[in-house]
Amino acid sequence: MPFLPVPQPCWLILIEGDWVGCGTCYGRAVWLSERIWVEELELGAVASGPPVIVRADGLCVLVSCSGCGAWWAGEGGMAVHSAGMVEALRDGLEDGWVGDVCPACRAAELMP
């Protein structure tokens, strides 16, 4: 199954109540929230305060390619967490994924 729940609830990073990422431990969430906050400020975002870190009520979703089995990974090769399957499908499009198929497998399908 390409959409798999993470083994334990994550620490969610919220900016003005919107989910922007998460970490599998509190320290990772703090590190990631600082990076996200800097990026937001550099892009000119105006927020009422810094990111808030809270423990998730449910499990995040990881995506693996149905073709080659590779995990959807972000910067540094860390698996990308999504708040749910719908979010994973939407956000994956930005990285070239179509559903549960990675960009490499999509390119291979288009080769003659």
Secondary structure, 3 states (H helix, E strand, C coil): CCEEECCCCCEEEEECCEEEEEECCHHHHHHHHHHHHHHHHHCCCCCCCCCEEEECCCCCEEEECCCCCCECECHHHCECCECCHHHHHHHHHHCCCECCECHHHHHHHHCC
